[in-house]
Amino acid sequence: MNVRRYYIPNTIYFITAVTRHRKPIFADETNLDIFRSTLWDVKTIHPFVM
C-alpha cells in the first residue's frame, strides 16, 4: 500500500470524519476513551499540537 502524507510546514489542518450511518459512537464513554488513547499514542510517534 502506498500511503501519501500531505505536509506543509507551519500549516493548520482541519480533519473531519463521519462514522458509518452517522452513528454517534463517541456518545459511549468507552469509545471516547479508546479514541483519546489512540490519539495520545499517535501524538507520541508523530508530535502535533491541538
Backbone as ProteinMPNN parsed JSONL, in Angstrom:
{"seq_chain_A": "MNVRRYYIPNTIYFITAVTRHRKPIFADETNLDIFRSTLWDVKTIHPFVM", "coords_chain_A": {"N_chain_A": [[0.845, -1.175, 0.0], [0.584, 2.18, -0.857], [1.106, 4.913, 0.95], [0.417, 8.281, 1.159], [1.569, 11.281, 2.56], [0.24, 14.333, 3.403], [1.809, 17.279, 3.73], [2.643, 20.45, 4.839], [4.868, 22.729, 6.037], [4.337, 24.486, 9.124], [1.534, 24.781, 8.966], [-1.986, 24.824, 9.486], [-4.216, 22.177, 10.001], [-7.438, 20.921, 9.288], [-9.332, 18.312, 10.19], [-11.874, 16.076, 9.457], [-14.388, 13.592, 9.978], [-16.862, 11.106, 9.212], [-18.897, 8.749, 10.772], [-19.942, 5.368, 10.025], [-23.17, 5.21, 8.813], [-23.638, 7.463, 10.227], [-23.52, 7.042, 12.977], [-23.493, 7.866, 16.393], [-20.82, 7.255, 17.767], [-19.096, 8.242, 19.723], [-20.646, 8.959, 21.826], [-20.696, 6.992, 23.597], [-18.87, 6.406, 26.422], [-16.737, 4.575, 26.677], [-15.857, 4.174, 24.024], [-15.016, 6.761, 23.498], [-12.864, 6.985, 25.285], [-11.124, 5.1, 24.135], [-10.614, 6.372, 21.696], [-9.313, 8.729, 22.613], [-7.043, 7.598, 23.82], [-5.827, 6.388, 21.608], [-5.303, 8.647, 20.053], [-3.432, 9.923, 21.707], [-1.35, 8.009, 21.619], [-0.623, 8.148, 18.889], [0.243, 10.777, 18.826], [2.597, 10.657, 20.313], [4.251, 9.338, 18.576], [4.123, 10.822, 16.188], [4.535, 13.895, 16.676], [2.254, 16.547, 17.393], [0.236, 19.536, 17.692], [-2.703, 20.439, 19.363]], "CA_chain_A": [[0.0, 0.0, 0.0], [1.346, 3.416, -0.96], [0.461, 5.943, 1.752], [0.991, 9.599, 0.959], [1.307, 12.215, 3.648], [0.098, 15.715, 2.981], [2.517, 18.06, 4.74], [3.159, 21.781, 4.542], [5.35, 23.247, 7.323], [3.643, 25.601, 9.799], [0.185, 24.877, 8.434], [-3.053, 24.282, 10.329], [-5.049, 21.206, 9.298], [-8.751, 20.618, 9.841], [-9.662, 16.947, 9.778], [-13.204, 15.679, 9.887], [-14.779, 12.262, 9.505], [-18.225, 10.706, 9.534], [-18.98, 7.316, 11.035], [-20.89, 4.634, 9.186], [-24.574, 5.51, 9.123], [-23.604, 8.62, 11.138], [-23.754, 6.55, 14.332], [-22.751, 8.686, 17.36], [-20.021, 6.301, 18.549], [-18.419, 8.872, 20.856], [-21.589, 9.137, 22.92], [-20.321, 5.916, 24.525], [-17.637, 6.815, 27.108], [-15.674, 3.609, 26.377], [-15.328, 4.504, 22.704], [-14.31, 8.035, 23.623], [-11.587, 6.675, 25.929], [-10.285, 4.437, 23.122], [-10.192, 7.421, 20.768], [-8.319, 9.58, 23.288], [-5.826, 6.8, 23.983], [-5.225, 6.251, 20.279], [-4.787, 9.965, 19.693], [-2.224, 10.114, 22.507], [-0.31, 7.123, 21.064], [-0.177, 8.72, 17.61], [0.962, 12.021, 19.121], [3.95, 10.329, 20.764], [5.014, 8.913, 17.395], [4.129, 11.943, 15.242], [4.11, 15.036, 17.509], [1.404, 17.608, 16.84], [-0.401, 20.377, 18.695], [-4.147, 20.633, 19.135]], "C_chain_A": [[0.891, 1.239, 0.0], [0.591, 4.523, -0.221], [1.177, 7.264, 1.521], [0.618, 10.482, 2.139], [1.289, 13.627, 3.088], [0.744, 16.571, 4.058], [3.001, 19.38, 4.167], [3.59, 22.353, 5.884], [4.528, 24.444, 7.817], [2.237, 25.849, 9.267], [-0.811, 24.266, 9.419], [-3.905, 23.354, 9.471], [-6.37, 21.05, 10.028], [-9.142, 19.262, 9.285], [-11.039, 16.608, 10.325], [-13.518, 14.298, 9.305], [-16.223, 11.999, 9.927], [-18.226, 9.198, 9.734], [-20.023, 6.67, 10.13], [-22.308, 4.866, 9.702], [-24.701, 6.659, 10.134], [-23.917, 8.232, 12.582], [-22.905, 7.357, 15.318], [-21.889, 7.83, 18.301], [-19.335, 6.934, 19.754], [-19.381, 9.271, 21.968], [-21.338, 8.082, 23.994], [-18.947, 6.255, 25.107], [-16.471, 5.867, 26.827], [-15.037, 3.906, 25.025], [-14.539, 5.806, 22.733], [-12.939, 7.826, 24.274], [-10.618, 6.001, 24.953], [-9.757, 5.467, 22.131], [-9.107, 8.298, 21.38], [-6.993, 8.854, 23.448], [-5.081, 6.65, 22.656], [-4.6, 7.563, 19.827], [-3.482, 10.249, 20.435], [-1.071, 9.263, 21.96], [0.252, 7.676, 19.754], [0.666, 9.969, 17.859], [2.378, 11.753, 19.62], [4.842, 9.913, 19.597], [5.204, 10.071, 16.412], [3.63, 13.189, 15.999], [3.282, 16.081, 16.741], [0.798, 18.377, 17.991], [-1.871, 20.51, 18.331], [-4.585, 21.857, 19.892]], "O_chain_A": [[1.843, 1.325, 0.776], [-0.433, 5.011, -0.699], [2.396, 7.354, 1.669], [-0.503, 10.432, 2.644], [2.211, 14.051, 2.39], [0.269, 16.588, 5.193], [3.681, 19.419, 3.142], [2.765, 22.458, 6.792], [4.091, 25.288, 7.036], [1.808, 26.995, 9.135], [-0.495, 23.293, 10.104], [-4.272, 23.7, 8.348], [-6.406, 21.047, 11.258], [-9.268, 19.081, 8.073], [-11.329, 16.825, 11.502], [-12.976, 13.903, 8.273], [-16.729, 12.597, 10.877], [-17.624, 8.46, 8.954], [-20.872, 7.347, 9.551], [-22.582, 4.727, 10.894], [-25.724, 6.807, 10.802], [-24.515, 9.014, 13.322], [-21.704, 7.515, 15.096], [-22.196, 7.7, 19.486], [-19.021, 6.233, 20.716], [-18.958, 9.868, 22.958], [-21.719, 8.256, 25.152], [-17.972, 6.377, 24.366], [-15.327, 6.314, 26.747], [-13.813, 3.891, 24.898], [-13.511, 5.931, 22.067], [-11.957, 8.436, 23.85], [-9.425, 6.305, 24.951], [-8.581, 5.436, 21.768], [-8.095, 8.577, 20.738], [-5.933, 9.441, 23.232], [-3.857, 6.771, 22.599], [-3.496, 7.579, 19.282], [-2.532, 10.762, 19.844], [0.057, 9.745, 21.851], [1.465, 7.668, 19.541], [1.675, 10.193, 17.189], [3.276, 12.557, 19.366], [6.055, 10.117, 19.636], [6.293, 10.275, 15.875], [2.438, 13.498, 15.965], [3.587, 16.433, 15.602], [0.838, 17.928, 19.136], [-2.235, 20.671, 17.167], [-5.76, 22.22, 19.852]]}, "name": "protein", "num_of_chains": 1, "seq": "MNVRRYYIPNTIYFITAVTRHRKPIFADETNLDIFRSTLWDVKTIHPFVM"}
